[in-house]
Amino acid sequence: MAHELEVWLFADRVGALALVDGRLSFCYAPAWLSLPSTVALSASLPLQGEPFDDRTTRPFFAGLLPEGRMRRLIAQQFQVSGQNDFALLDHIGGECAGAVTFLEPGQVLPAPTHNDDVQWLSDEEVVAILDELPRRPMLAGKNGLRLSLAGAQDKLPVVFDGARIGLPLNGTPSSHILKPAIHAVEDSVINEGFCMALAEAMQLKPARSHVHAVLNRPFLLVERYDRVVDAHGRRQRLHQEDFCQALGVVPEMKYQNEGGPDLARCFELVRRTTRPSAPQVLRLFDYVIFNALIGNHDAHAKNFSLLHLGGKSSKPPVLAPLYDTLSTAVYPTLTPKMAMKIGSKYTFSEVEKRHWDQLAEGVGLARAQAKRRILELAKSLPPTARKLQSDPGHGFAGHAVVERIIALIEQRCALTIRRLAEPST
């Protein structure tokens, strides 16, 4: 028996996602293909008239869904199999990463209004949602909400107007991602807030974020870089895809040691898809260095994305701002293994000059150019971190986890500078 969902991009029907005998397929709509200037849904789903099989279809569409415990709980909420990507997208695929929306055949997108359909929340309601999210991820099943974000940690798309937090109803685009404290990870909100602010201070252009608190409950509010406000004051979606989606890799294989993308494949993707690619490649290299030096060991391929700024035009994408970056290395209970190798090493303490050289060669950069940039960041990161910590406008002073992050950064930067000064072997 066949089931079908219509796939919409922006305000256009681009194709159909079908489930036949437990296997997915996707086919572009002829009307979408016939447009004079059109765009593919993903780098892994190029424009073509023939349908894509399950192996090619699943990475992009499964990549829109939550993972792990969150996925299992959502499936239980709707009484569907946790392996059923199609059913989950049917239930929660209204507001996703990028500009994709899923509707049943015959349904149409809600007409955009200047006054967005938002359920504004009191402080008490925000706290109640923070308590509910671990049991009901994405608030799955609540009337008017069809929200989905990838990843294994609790988060929620919300609307934030600078003062109030609200839930986007009936297809209204969200403006921010609310990220509550991670269970059993001490002060994760402050950790990620500091690392994101540090990336901003280093002029790495991350997603904008700030630590927020309601009734003494902290959480991170991250401004969505895939949402913009148009000239009429209406919030619009921009399309994006993470590197696993673009490379056709299913989310459960996102780590390199599971067969997922390594840094060479990530850089090749950026070179192949962006124009001009050179600035994007250098930005990605900065992200890799930064994550290594702050101890973000969870920087896998789903934590990098391509952002399509051209709307429905075929304008090449750009590298999305840095996101989901925090220092996992300051927690002894978390793995010391990096998600992607530097050279031939997964463990940062084992990375020597030759491994940085291997990385540079593997991603198509000159050794001297790579070394110069690594040293620039390693020398400027510790004083920038100390300055950020002491800035009263950010409120990071006095947090033990921030002090541990900076101590780790100072240690890693000193080690890197020392090892890069050694002669090649």
Secondary structure, DSSP 8 states (H G I E B T S, - for coil): -EEEEEEEETTEEEEEEEEETTEEEEEE-HHHHTSSS---SBTTB-S-SS-B-HHHHHHHHHTTSB-HHHHHHHHHHHT--TT-HHHHHHHHTTB-STTEEEE-TT-------SS--EEE--HHHHHHHHHHTTTSGGGTT-TT--B---BSS--EEEEE-SS-EEEE-TT----EEEEE--TTSTTHHHHHHHHHHHHHHTT--B--EEEEEETTEEEEEEE-TTEEE-TTS-EEE-EEEEHHHHHT--GGG-SGGGT---HHHHHHHHHHH-SSHHHHHHHHHHHHHHHHHHT-TT--GGG-EEEETTTTS----EE--B-S---GGG-TTS--EEEEEETTEEEGGG--HHHHHHHHHHTT--HHHHHHHHHHHHHHHHHHHHHHHH-TTTT-TT-HHHHHHHHHHHHHHHHHHHHHTS---
